Amino acid sequence: MRRSEFLRAVSDEFGVRGDALVVDLALSALGGRTADEAMTSGVAPKEVWLALCEETDVPRERRYGAGRLEPRR
């Protein structure tokens, strides 16, 4: 997962409150860092995405493959 895919997944899942979650929500799985802080310090976007999903109770079926664009036809 790239950072752009992470941001797309956040937007798709959380809508307008997604930006606030990325910069404000402390994620216990990432040592209390926010998603933004974790990625800035080098944590992979996929790991951050999964931690954010866990913290916010996103159903497992919506966690994997999120943020990817549909292939062009």
Stockholm file with secondary structure:
# STOCKHOLM 1.0

chainA/1-73         MRRSEFLRAVSDEFGVRGDALVVDLALSALGGRTADEAMTSGVAPKEVWLALCEETDVPRERRYGAGRLEPRR
#=GR chainA/1-73 SS CCHHHHHHHHHHHHGGGHHHHHHHCCBGGGTTBCHHHHHHTTCCHHHHHHHHHHHTTCCGGGTTTTTCCCCCC
#=GC SS_cons        CCHHHHHHHHHHHHGGGHHHHHHHCCBGGGTTBCHHHHHHTTCCHHHHHHHHHHHTTCCGGGTTTTTCCCCCC
//
